[in-house]
Amino acid sequence: MQLTEKHIRRIAMEISIHEHVEEVINWYNDGNLVWSDVEGIGYGWLWAAYEHRPEDWKKLIGRRSIEFLNNLLHGKNENTIQFKRKKDSKTWIITSKYNKKIEQEVHITVSNKEIFF
């Protein structure tokens, strides 16, 4: 399924009503994972920069995720989205193909229970 603005609005709403959010970005080159970036409540590079302001963590991660998805949507790449529900969480997986070799996969997970990467 193609990523749409409706998907992004839904993800933004789900981030706002859940206590925890996690963003995982995986970069692939020729099918091989070459980099992962993980941001969550209390861990990741973004958290390290705002460690002294825990009340802002969810807002910062949520804003970053939505801005990132909007950039993907309005770019020239082919973007698809999948949805997975588990007992205590919801995850959206957005795959963006830059060309035949380079691919990016964004996982956004929300939950009212703590998320463990």
DOLUMGU-620181 format. One line per 10 residues: their letters; for each residue z, x negated, y of N, C-alpha, C. Coordinates in steps of 0.2 Angstrom, whole numbers. Layout:
A> Z X Y Z X Y Z X Y; ...
This chain:
MQLTEKHIRR> 0 -4 -6 0 0 0 0 -5 6; -4 -3 11 -4 -7 17 2 -5 22; 4 -11 25 10 -10 30 8 -6 36; 12 -1 38 10 3 44 16 3 49; 15 5 55 20 6 60 26 11 57; 24 16 53 28 21 50 33 17 46; 31 12 42 35 8 38 40 4 42; 38 1 47 42 -3 51 47 1 55; 46 7 57 51 12 60 56 14 55; 54 15 48 58 17 43 63 11 42
IAMEISIHEH> 61 5 41 65 -1 40 70 -2 46; 68 -1 52 72 -2 58 78 3 57; 76 10 55 81 15 55 86 13 49; 84 11 44 88 9 38 93 3 40; 90 -2 43 94 -7 46 100 -5 50; 98 0 55 103 3 59 109 7 56; 107 10 50 113 14 47 116 10 41; 114 4 39 118 1 34 122 -5 37; 127 -7 33 132 -12 36 129 -19 35; 125 -20 30 123 -27 28 115 -27 28
VEEVINWYND> 112 -33 31 105 -34 30 104 -41 29; 98 -42 25 96 -49 23 89 -49 23; 87 -55 26 79 -56 26 78 -63 23; 73 -62 18 71 -68 14 64 -69 15; 62 -75 18 54 -76 19 52 -82 14; 48 -80 10 45 -85 5 38 -87 7; 37 -94 7 30 -96 9 27 -99 2; 21 -97 1 17 -100 -5 11 -103 -3; 9 -109 -6 3 -112 -5 0 -113 -12; -6 -110 -13 -10 -110 -19 -5 -107 -25
GNLVWSDVEG> -1 -102 -23 3 -99 -28 9 -102 -30; 11 -108 -27 17 -112 -28 22 -110 -22; 28 -109 -23 33 -108 -18 34 -115 -15; 33 -115 -8 35 -121 -4 40 -121 0; 43 -115 2 48 -114 7 51 -107 7; 58 -107 7 61 -100 8 66 -101 13; 66 -96 17 71 -95 23 75 -89 22; 82 -89 22 86 -84 20 91 -83 26; 91 -77 29 96 -75 34 100 -69 32; 106 -69 32 110 -64 31 117 -63 35
IGYGWLWAAY> 121 -59 34 127 -58 37 132 -64 35; 133 -69 39 137 -74 37 134 -80 34; 127 -80 34 123 -86 31 116 -86 34; 113 -92 34 107 -94 36 107 -97 43; 101 -99 45 101 -103 52 103 -99 58; 100 -93 58 102 -88 63 110 -87 64; 113 -86 58 120 -86 58 123 -92 61; 121 -98 59 124 -104 61 124 -105 69; 118 -102 72 118 -102 79 122 -97 83; 124 -92 79 128 -87 82 135 -86 78
EHRPEDWKKL> 137 -91 75 143 -91 71 149 -88 75; 150 -89 81 155 -87 85 155 -80 87; 149 -76 86 149 -69 88 147 -65 82; 151 -64 77 149 -60 71 147 -53 72; 149 -50 78 147 -43 80 140 -43 81; 137 -48 82 130 -48 84 125 -50 78; 128 -52 72 124 -54 67 119 -49 64; 121 -43 63 117 -38 60 111 -36 65; 113 -36 72 108 -34 77 103 -40 77; 105 -46 77 100 -51 78 96 -52 72
IGRRSIEFLN> 98 -51 66 94 -51 60 89 -45 60; 92 -39 62 88 -33 62 82 -34 67; 84 -36 73 79 -37 78 73 -42 76; 76 -48 73 71 -53 71 66 -50 65; 69 -47 61 65 -44 55 60 -39 58; 61 -35 62 57 -30 65 51 -33 69; 53 -38 73 48 -42 77 44 -45 73; 46 -48 68 42 -52 63 37 -47 60; 39 -41 57 35 -37 54 30 -34 59; 31 -33 65 27 -31 70 21 -36 71
NLLHGKNENT> 23 -42 72 18 -48 72 14 -48 66; 16 -47 60 12 -46 54 7 -41 55; 10 -35 57 5 -29 57 0 -30 62; 1 -33 68 -4 -34 73 -8 -40 72; -7 -44 67 -11 -50 66 -17 -48 62; -21 -53 60 -27 -52 56 -26 -53 49; -20 -53 46 -19 -54 39 -19 -48 35; -20 -48 29 -20 -43 25 -12 -42 23; -9 -36 24 -2 -35 23 -1 -29 19; 3 -30 13 5 -25 9 12 -24 9
IQFKRKKDSK> 15 -18 7 22 -17 6 23 -13 0; 29 -15 -3 32 -12 -9 39 -10 -7; 42 -5 -11 49 -3 -10 52 -3 -16; 58 -6 -17 63 -6 -23 70 -4 -21; 72 1 -25 79 3 -24 83 1 -30; 89 -1 -28 94 -3 -34 100 2 -32; 105 1 -37 111 6 -36 114 5 -29; 115 0 -26 118 -1 -20 114 -4 -14; 107 -4 -15 103 -8 -10 96 -5 -10; 93 -6 -4 85 -5 -4 82 -11 -1
TWIITSKYNK> 76 -12 -4 73 -19 -2 65 -17 -1; 63 -19 4 55 -19 6 53 -26 5; 47 -27 2 44 -33 1 37 -33 4; 36 -37 9 30 -37 13 26 -43 11; 20 -43 9 16 -49 7 10 -49 12; 10 -55 15 5 -56 20 0 -62 18; -6 -61 17 -11 -66 15 -15 -69 21; -14 -75 22 -17 -79 27 -24 -81 25; -25 -83 19 -32 -85 17 -31 -85 9; -35 -87 5 -35 -87 -2 -29 -91 -5
KIEQEVHITV> -27 -96 -1 -22 -101 -4 -15 -99 -1; -14 -97 6 -8 -97 9 -5 -90 9; 1 -89 7 3 -82 7 11 -82 9; 13 -77 12 20 -76 14 23 -70 11; 29 -70 9 32 -64 6 39 -63 10; 40 -57 13 46 -56 17 49 -50 13; 56 -52 11 60 -47 8 65 -45 13; 66 -38 14 71 -36 19 75 -31 15; 82 -33 14 86 -29 10 92 -26 14; 94 -20 13 99 -17 17 104 -14 12
SNKEIFF> 111 -14 13 116 -11 9 122 -10 13; 126 -5 10 133 -4 13 138 -9 10; 136 -12 5 140 -17 1 137 -24 3; 142 -29 2 140 -36 4 134 -38 -1; 129 -42 2 123 -44 -1 124 -51 -3; 123 -53 -9 123 -60 -11 117 -63 -13; 114 -68 -10 108 -71 -11 108 -75 -17
